[in-house]
Amino acid sequence: MRMIRCAIENLQPGMVLGEPIFHDNGNIMLRKGTQLTEALIKRLQSRKDITVFLKRMPETAAPAVDILSPDEELEGTAAKGCPDTPQEGDAIEDKTPEQKTSSEEMPVRRSSDPKQERLLDLNYVEEYKSVIKELRVLFSRHGATTLNLDAINALIASSKLDQLCDGARAVTQIHNIPREERNYLLHHSLHVSILAGLMGTWLGWPTSRRRRLMFAGLLLDVGKLKIAETLLNKPGVLNNTERSILGRHSTMGCDLLKLSGLDENDEAMIGILQHHERCDGSGYPAQLKKNQITPFGHILGILDSYDAMASNRTYARRKSPFEIFDIFQRDTVGGKFAPEYSVLFVNRLSQSLIGNWVMLTNDKKGKIVYVDQSRTGAMPIVELEDGTFLDTGAQSVKVKALLTYIEAIS
C-alpha cells in the first residue's frame, strides 16, 4: 500500500481514502479507510463545505484527496491527475467483498475517538484570543468614562470578527474553547456578538444590519463595567438591593454609550436597553410587551440567555445546550420569547452542534451525529466511544454537558 494524491474530479469507485475528509467546521465527513462509491464521489465533487481542509495538486492547485492503493490498482492514474507522490500513511488490511460495501456517509464502522478528530481549530483559537486581547483594552475598567466606539466599530468590521462568525465552525469552537470564569464578561460579550453574527446570517439580513446586531451584542453588558466586580462575581443568592443594582446594568450601559457619542435612537442602543425585556411584560427595566420590543431587543435577549446558561458562572454551573433548548421551548410557549426568533435560533444552533462531544447522564462520552427536529425539543442521536449509537430522544439517558476539547480528550 502507498498513499498518492488524486484530484477530486478524477476519483474512481473502489479507491480507498488514505486520510479523513473534514467539513470546513473541522468535523469528519468521511473516515480514513472509506472505500469510495460513485455516489460518494458525486457528493464530494458537489460539496461546498469541505474546501478548507482539502489537499491541493502541486501543479494546478486543484482540490484533491489522499488515497491508499497498491500500485497495480491505480496503474496509469497519474496521467489522470493522480501523480506518483507517495506519502507517509498507515497501510490498511485487505477487505473481503462483504467488508467493502459502504453507505454514503461513513462506510467503515469503527469506534469513535475524539483524539482523532479536529475538534479544536487552532487558527480559530488564535483569532479568538487576539480579539479577547483587544477587548481587554476597549473594556478597561480603570478610570474609563467613555468607550472608543470608532475602535469597536473597526473591530466589528474587521476580518477577525467575520472569521469568528464562520458558520457551524463558530458554534463548535466557542463551545470547545475553555472559558475563563474570571474574565466572564469579556468572553460572554464576544460570544453574544458571534452568535449575533450567525443570527443575522440565518435571518438573511444585509451586512450593515448584521454588523449592527454584532455591535449591540458586543456591548449589551457594557454597563457592568460600572458595577463592582465583587457584586458581579458574588457566589450564592443576591439580596434585594444587590439585585436592584445589577438590574440597572442595561440602563447604565446605555448612559455610557450616550456619553461615548452613540445616538439614543440607534437600533443597537435600543436593543441593548431592551435585552432583558420579555414578550409577556415580565422583563426589565420597563416591563415592555412583545410589540413594544424591537427585533434587536428580542434577539439579544435570546442570545444573552443562551450563552449565560451555557457558561460556568460563580453562582451556577453551565447547562447543556439541549437543556437550554428545553427551557427556551417552555419560555416561548409561556410567552416570554418571540417564536419567530427563538425557534429559528434553536433549530439552526442545534444543527450546528452536530460533531460536538457530550457527557451523558450515564457518565459515558459520545459524539452528536444527528439532531431530530421533528420531535418536540431538539434531541440528539449520539455515537458512543465503542461505536454504538444512543437516541437520547427515545431513552432516559440524556445529554448532561457539552464537552470542551480538553474535556473530550481527557
N, C-alpha and C positions, 0 to 999 in steps of 0.2 A: 504494500500500500504506500502511496505517496500523496501529497497534497498539491494540487495545482489550482491556479486561479482561472475562472471561466466567466466571461461576460454574461450578464443576466439574459440577454437576448439569444445567447447560444446554448442555454441549458437544454439538456435532453432527459427524457424519462429514464429512470434507472440510476442516474447519478446520485451519489451519496454525499451529504453535507459534511465537510471536514471541520467546520466551525458553526456555532449557532448563528442565527439571523435575528437581529433585535429590531423591535419597533423603535421609533425615534424617542419614545419616553424611557428607553432603557430596558423594557420588559422583553423577554424572549418570545419571538414569534414561532420559530422552528428550531428544534434542538439539533445539536451535533449528532450525526448518525442517521438523520432522517433521509429516507430514500425518496427522491423527487418523482412525482407523477405528473402527467400532462396538466391536470387540474391545478396542482400546486405551482407549477411553473407559470401558468397563466396568471395566477393570483400574484405571484412575485413580480411579474412584469407590469402589473397594473397598479400595485400598491404605491401610495404617495407618502406613507408614514413609516418607511423603513430606510429613507435615503441617507440619514446621518451616519448610520453605522455600516453601510455597505462598503465593501472594498472597492478599489478602482483599478482599472487596467493601466499599467505603466505607460503605454504608448498613447492611448486615446482618452484616458480618464473615464471611460465608460463604466457604469456601475457593474460590479462583479461580485462573485462569492467564491469561497474556497471549497473545493470538493475533494473527496478521497476516492481513489480508484486505482486498481492495478494498471500497469502500463498498457496491457493488451485491451483493456476495456474501453479505453479512450483513444485508441490509436488514430492518429490523423486529426484530432480535435484542435491541435494548435493552430491549424490554418483557419479554424472557425472562431477564433477568439479565446481559446483556452491554451495559452502559451505554456511551454515546459518550464515552470518555475517552482521546483519543489520547495516546500517549507516545512518547518517542524510541526508535527501533529501526532496524535495518538492513532495507532492502527486500530481498526475495528474488526471484530470477528466475522468470518463468513456466516451469512444467514441462510436459513432454509427458505424455500419459496413461501412457506406459510408466514415466516417472520418478516418477509419483505413486503407483505401487504401493508397499506398505510391509509390513514384517514387524511383529510385535507389539513387538519390543524397540527397535531403532534403525533405522528405515526408511531414513534418509538416510545413505549411505555417504560418509564424508569422512575425511580424515586425523585422527589423534588428536594432541592438543596439551595437555600438562599445564598450560600457562599459561591455558587456557580452562576449567579445572575447579577446583572448590573443594576443593583438596587440603588446605588448612590452614584450620581453623575458628578464627578469631581469638578468639571467645568462649571456646572450649575452651582455647586457649593462655593467655589471661588468667587463667582459673581455675587452670590448671596452675601458672603462675608464682606465683599467690597461695598455693597450698598449699606449694610449694617454699620460699617465704619463711617460712612458719610452721614448716616442718620444720627450717630452719636454726637457729631459736631452740630448738626442742624437742630437737634432736640436738646441742646445743652440746658441744664437747669441753673447754671451758675450765673446769676445776675442778668439773665436774658429777659427783656420786657417785650421784645418783638421777635418775629420769625423772618428769616430770609426767604420770602416767597419766590423770588427770582431763582434762587438756587434749588428750591424744592420743585418748581415747575420744570427747570432744566433737567433734574433727576427723573421726573416723570416722563419727559420727552426723550430721554436718552435710550440708547440701545440696551443698556444694562437692565433696566426695569422691563423693557419689552421682552428680553430673553427670559426673565424670571416669570413672565406670564405666558410661557410657551406651552399651551395645551395641557394634555394629560400629564406630561412630564412635570409641570409645575405642581400639580396636586401630589404626585408621588414624592417629589423632593421636599416640599415643605413639611410633609409628614415624616420623611426619613431623616431629616437633619435634626439632631438633638437640640431641644430648646433650652436656653439658659433662663432659669427661673428668675435670677437676679436682674436680668435685662428684659423682663416680660414685656414692658411697654414697647420697646423697640421692635421686638420680634412680632408681637401682636399687630402693631401698626403696619409693618411690612407685609405680613400675611394677609391682612384685610385688603391692602392695596393690590396684592397679587390676585386674590380672589375677585376683587372688583374688576381687574383687567379681564379675567376669564368670563365673568358675568356679562360684561359689556360685549364681549365677543359672542357669547351664547345668545344675547338679545339682538345681535345684528346691528348694534349701534355704530355710528361713524366714529372714526379715530378720535376726533376732537372731544366728543361727549364721553367716550370710553375713558380717555385720559383724565377728563374732569372727575369722573367717578373714582378713578385711581387716586387722584389728588385728595379727594374727600376721604377715601379710605385710609390714606396715609396719615391724615390729620384728625380723624374723628375723635381720638382720645388725647389730643394735644393739651387739653385743659388740665389733665392730670399732672402736667409739669408744675402746676401751681398748687398741688396738694402734697402734703408732707409724705415722704416715702415710708415713714413708719406706719402711717394710716393705710397707704396703698398695699403695703406688704404685711399688714396685721393678720395673723392666723386667727381662726375662730370667728365667732359671730360679732358683727358690729352693733354698737348701741345706736339709739335713735339719732343722736347728734352726729355720730360718725357717718351714718347712712345719709343724713341730710347733706353733709359736706361733700361726700362722694357723688351724690346725686346731682350736684351742681357742675360737674366737670364739663358737660356739653355746653352750657352757657358760658362757663369760664373759658373754654376753648374758643368760642365764637368771639368773646371780648378780646382775646389775644390776637385773633385773626383780623379783627377790625383795626386794632392798633397797628398791625403789620401791613395794612393797606388793602385788605380784601373787602369788596363791596358786600354789604349785608344782604343784598338781594341776589347775590351769586348763588347758583344752584348748588354748588358744593357747600357753601356756608349754611344754607337752609338744611341740606341733608345731614350735616354734622350736628346741627341743633336738634334734629328730629330723630336721630338714630336709636333713641330709646323710647320713642312713641310706639304705640301698638294700635292696631285697627279697632279694637274694642274700647279704646279710651283708657286702658289700664296703665299706659306708659307715662313717661315724664319728659320734659318739665311742664308741658301744657295740657296733658291728657287729651291729645287730639284724637279724632276718629279717622277711619280709613280714608275718606275722600279729602280730608284736610292734610294728609301726609303726602309729600312729593315722592316720585319714583326713587329718588336718591335716598330719602328717609327710609322707605320700605326696604330697599336692597341693602343699605348699610346696616340696618337692624338685624337682618338675617345673617350677613357675613360676620358681623361683630359677635353675634351669639354663637355661631358655629365655631369660630376659632377660639373663643373664650372657653367653651366647653371641651374643645379638643386639646387644650393646653393644661399642663400642670400649673396650678396656682398655689399660693401659700395656704389658702383655705379650702382647696378642693383638688382632687386628683382628676386627671383627664378621663373623658369618656370616649368610648369607641365611636367612630362616625355613624355606625348603624344604630347605636343607642341615641345619638343626637337626631338622626333621621326620624326615629320614632317620636321623639319629643316635638320635632318640627311638625310631624303629621298631626299630633294631638293639638298643638297650638294653632295650626292652620284650621283644623275642623272647629276648634274652640273660638276662632275669630280673632286671634292675635296677629297672625301673619297673613299677608295678601297672597292668595294661592297662585296668582299669575307669576309671582316671583319665587315663592318658596318651593313650589312643585318643580319648576324648571331647575332650580338650584340643586335640589335633592336628586333629580333624575340625571342631570349631567355630571354632578360630582360623584355619584355612586358608580357610574360607568368609568370614571377616571381612576377609581380605586382598584380596578382590576389589575392584578400583578403584584399588589402590595401584600406583605406578610402580616398575619394576625396571630394573636394568642386567643385560644378558645376557652370557654368556661370549664372544659375538662382538662385544662393546662397543656393541651397539645398545640403545636405550631402548625400553621398552614398558610397557603397562598390563595388569595381570591382569584378564581378563574372565570366566574360568571356571576352576574347580578340579575336576578329575575324581577323585573319591574311590573310584571303582570299581576303580581300578588300585592296585597296590602303591605306596605312597607318595603324597603329595599333590602332583601335578604340574600346574602351571597352563598354561592357554592364554593367550597374551599377544598383545595388539594393538600392533603397531609404529607408529611415528610416521607412516609412509606409508599407514596404514590396512589393511595386510595382517596376517594372523594367523599365529602360530607356536605349534605344540603342543610344549611342552618335554618332554612325556612320550613323544613318538614320535621326537624328533630328538636329535642330540648336543648341541645348544645348550641350555644350562641357565640358571637364574637365578643370577647372580653376587652380586647385592646388592639389597636393598630400599632404594629411594632416599628420602631425606628430601625435604621440599618444596623446599628450596633446591637440592638436587642434581637434582631432577626438572626444574626450570625453567631451570637454568643451561645 
